[in-house]
Amino acid sequence: MQVTRSSRRQLQLQNLMFVAGLLIFVGLLAWLSTRYSFDADWSSSGRNTLSIDSRQLLDEMPDPIHVTAFATENALVREHIGDLIGRYQRYKANVELTFVNPDAEPDRVRELGITLDGELLLAYQGRSEKVQSLSEQTLTNSLLRIARQKQRRVSFLSGHGERDPLGQANHDLGKFGQLLEQKGIVLDTLKLAETADIPADTNLLVIADPRVVLLPGEIQLVHRYLQAGGNLLWLVEPGAIAGLDPIAEALGIEFLPGTIVDATTQLFGIDNPAFALIPDYPMHPITREMTSLTLYPQASALDVSAPQEWQAEPLLTTLDRAWTEIGPISGTIRFDEDSDERMGPLDIGFVFSRMKNKKDSGDGEGGAEQRVIVIGDSDFLSNAYLGNGGNVELGLNLFNWLNQDDQFITVTARTASDVNLELGKTAQIIIGFGFLFGMPLLLLGSGVAIWWRRRNR
């Protein structure tokens, strides 16, 4: 082909058009990449993809999920949070993640009770829950709890000087009551003198330290509620059983005389020895995820011999160094072996459960589980002491379990089998000598061969 000036111009024009088209194509791809994204998990175990259980839960949550991460300007923490929430965002578009620097908003952090760098606050349909452990299982279970549709009604017994679930006094439970309402639990107070029976839609009855002895008719109503399969939380202070002996007898409970003391609480900066510290917990659904110690002021010890139909197990047990002090708690105190005082470990709380039957329940829920918790202290949930240790976490777990909201999702941990390379000694020697000597010699030999070949042309 003869190259002329005209053909040369046509070739230059074709090249110019090709370059222009290529630039336009690359620009369009760049623009599309800002509008749309595509993610693929190529790991062998699929560890960057949500489990089936998590995806099924998200399918049942049509409304937006708001995640607020309270994290300082720490790139590693924020990247870890972003990766975890990103799994949910890739499957559900309306999962919103917002980062808040706790140092910049201390009032908000204090109001919400945020204590850890990287703590998350989940919000869905007006309900919220905090998450401290950054894992798919913890996050999915928190979403499961705030996504529940059925309302839980909790009735607090009143009219006898009980702790007010909405009160603001130091001994009341107002702060904890607000947390329960944020989780979609309906709270009300119940005066047995004004009702013929405990309402049938009551999921849980709470008796929080009555100071006045109940009337015989009121005790009979509570006993009938217990016998009919109702769930119960009974918080008792030392020496303040308020005439509820029939309830204690029905559960096989004996309240030991005296107040639990632990003189070594000074190690934790507590001058008053009448505080019980519990750092370890049993593997029960209520406490299996708890790692923080809990604090119980002026607590009473329990001794339980449950009837045959009840399953009873201790939930809160003190350290060996605690004991029940019968005398006045002032000056120098010590354990008296010649008295009715009892040395630790002592049980402060017990959980009871039994299977309902249709005859007893009367609500057609035969086969469901009746749940009762009795704790020899009510101060640990009060406004004055709620913020100590893991008291909030324990209180919320108690209500979740009593309300039958402990159906946790088990997300199997996915092992990353493709991130570690294990080599034998022979392979290590071959690779080591290969990079140290073999590859340099190969490059040197190639260079010498090329030089020799060009020299002999």
Sequence and secondary structure as in RCSB ss.txt:
>XXXX:A:sequence
MQVTRSSRRQLQLQNLMFVAGLLIFVGLLAWLSTRYSFDADWSSSGRNTLSIDSRQLLDEMPDPIHVTAFATENA
LVREHIGDLIGRYQRYKANVELTFVNPDAEPDRVRELGITLDGELLLAYQGRSEKVQSLSEQTLTNSLLRIARQK
QRRVSFLSGHGERDPLGQANHDLGKFGQLLEQKGIVLDTLKLAETADIPADTNLLVIADPRVVLLPGEIQLVHRY
LQAGGNLLWLVEPGAIAGLDPIAEALGIEFLPGTIVDATTQLFGIDNPAFALIPDYPMHPITREMTSLTLYPQAS
ALDVSAPQEWQAEPLLTTLDRAWTEIGPISGTIRFDEDSDERMGPLDIGFVFSRMKNKKDSGDGEGGAEQRVIVI
GDSDFLSNAYLGNGGNVELGLNLFNWLNQDDQFITVTARTASDVNLELGKTAQIIIGFGFLFGMPLLLLGSGVAI
WWRRRNR
>XXXX:A:secstr
    HHHHHHHHHHHHHHHHHHHHHHHHHHHHHHH       STT TTS  HHHHHHHHT  S EEEEEE  S H
HHHHHHHHHHHHHHHH TTEEEEEE TTT HHHHHHHT  STTEEEEEETTEEEEE S SHHHHHHHHHHHT  S
 EEEEEE SSS   TT  STTS HHHHHHHHHTTEEEEEE GGG SS  TT SEEEEE  SS   HHHHHHHHHH
HHTT  EEEE  TT  TT HHHHHHHTEEE SSEEE GGGGGGT   S EEEE    S TTTTT  S EEEES  
 EEE   TT EEEEEEE  TT EEE S  SSS    TTSS  BS  EEEEEEEEE  HHHH SS TT EEEEEEE
S SGGGSTTTTTSTTHHHHHHHHHHHHTT            TTS     HHHHHHHHHIIIIIHHHHHHHHHHHH
HHHHHT 
